[in-house]
C-alpha cells in the first residue's frame, strides 16, 4: 500500500523506477499463511495469533 501511494505521488523518473521494482519484488513474495488458534479458533497471522489473548 505504501509503495503504491508513493508511486502515485512522485514525478521523478528514477524514484518511479525504484518503486516499480520494489512493487514487483513485493508481489513476487509468497503469501503469508493464516493460522488458527487451537484454543479459541481465532484466525490470523502466525505472529499475532501466537501473542493474542484468548
Beta strands, then each sheet from edge to edge (+ up, - down):
strand 1: 34-36
strand 2: 43-45
sheet 1: 1+ 2-
end
